Structure formats: structure tokens, C-alpha cells
């Protein structure tokens, strides 16, 4: 999102401090709009996630989403699943900022999966289907628990944890 302030160059010649104030305010509005998932021209769609991986055994499923895109706080992930490749009668599971779900008991059946991300006030990203354009079903049978896919982290983090690794606290707050 960009905020157009057409007279900034003119204001800079008259009063550099006022110009600096307007630039700071514009940057803050742009930052806030990204975190809220909105824009002056409409809603902002998050980038498409890169991959969905599923492992299953004994009716227990583990799903891992890979999202290496440039996203920000407030992103949420969703998994849609169905017993058919057309996703008729699909169900949706909300993951919040997590990109993994383990120990998901869907029983001894073949299940098709797809996933997407979304900011709270945004349109959803394009869906990514397991198997691509030809959906691949995952059978939940077997006699041993599934091998869990690698952890993908959550939120705006790049893997293994929440966010960018820095605690988010109010200025002046003391961490014990």
C-alpha cells in the first residue's frame, strides 16, 4: 500500500521538520495497514504459501505448511480437507499462526488436503493443494504412528518459533 502525499516536495522546501513529520506519519500508516491486512485500494491478500506436506498412519495425520514468503504479524493459516479430490463437502481447520498440526485423528480413510493463509481483514491467499493440479489423497491406515514433518514455526517467523525471535513488549516493560 502506498499513501500519496502530493505536496511533500513543496512542504520540504518550506519546512523540513514538517516534511519529516508527514513522512513519519505516512510510514506509520503504511505499516499499520499492512499489519491490519487493509489498503486504501481494498483488502490485501497475503502471498501464497509454498507447500503442504502430510504424513499419516493408523488414522493419525500430521500436516506441515511451508511459507517462506515475506509476511507479517497477524497471518493465520487454514487447512481444508475432504474425502474426495473435488473437495466436495470439505471441512476447514483453523491453525491460527501455526504452520503445523500433529496428532490429528481423521481415521482410516483417504483424505485430500489444501491450505491457504489469510490476515484477519484480508482476502485469502491462493490455495495450495497437496499434489498440485492433480490432488493427491493420503491414506490414514497402517500400524505405526506417522513420522512427523519438520516444524515450520508460526506467524512471521522463519521456522521453529513464533515471530522473528524478539519478544514483543511495550516500551518500558521489564522482562524478568
C-alpha positions, -999 to +999 in steps of 0.1 A: +000+000+000+012+035-007-001+068+006+002+096-019+010+130-003+014+151-035+028+182-019+056+167+001+084+182-021+069+216-017+065+213+020+101+202+023+113+235+008+091+255+032+096+235+064+119+204+066+106+194+100+070+194+089+081+174+059+098+149+082+066+147+103+044+139+073+069+112+061+069+096+096+031+096+097+028+082+062+052+054+071+033+046+102+000+044+083+015+021+057+030-002+085-003-003+103-023-011+072+000-040+064-005-054+099-043-050+097-045-065+062-061-035+046-051-009+020-065+023+006-074+004-026-091-025-008-080-056+011-045-070+010-040-107+001-011-125+017+013-142-006+007-179-015+022-205+008+048-227-009+040-262+002+018-286+021+032-319+034+011-346+050+021-379+068-004-404+081-005-438+098-030-456+120-057-429+113-035-401+127-024-373+104+004-347+106+003-317+083+030-291+078+028-259+058+058-242+043+056-204+040+088-187+033+071-156+018+075-121+032+046-119+056+040-100+088+023-104+122-014-113+121-011-140+095-033-171+100-033-205+083-061-228+073-063-264+061-092-276+040-097-314+038-122-337+021-126-374+012-126-366-025-103-348-049-130-322-059-132-310-022-170-315-022-182-313+014-149-301+026-141-292+062-118-263+073-094-264+102-081-230+116-045-232+126-040-196+137-004-186+133+009-222+135+020-240+104+018-275+118-008-298+132+001-332+147-019-360+161-050-352+140-073-381+142-092-384+109-095-422+109-085-449+085-096-432+053-081-414+023-081-376+027-073-348+003-057-316+016-052-280+006-042-249+025-042-211+024-032-181+046-051-150+055-048-119+075-077-111+098-093-085+075-079-097+041-090-119+013-074-154+014-042-163-004-045-187-034-049-222-022-021-248-024-033-284-029-013-315-019-003-330-052-007-297-072-032-296-101-038-334-096-048-336-059-031-365-041-050-383-013-033-395+018-043-429+033-047-429+071-041-466+075-012-485+089+001-499+122+026-473+134+023-436+141+033-412+113+067-397+110+061-360+118+071-334+091+097-308+102+084-280+123+077-248+102+073-223+130+045-198+131+034-163+123+060-141+108+089-164+120+111-183+096+108-216+114+109-232+147+093-205+168+069-175+170+076-142+152+111-130+144+126-143+177+123-110+195+097-106+223+071-080+216+067-059+247+056-024+254+083+002+258+093+005+294+082-031+302+107-050+322+112-087+313+120-109+343 
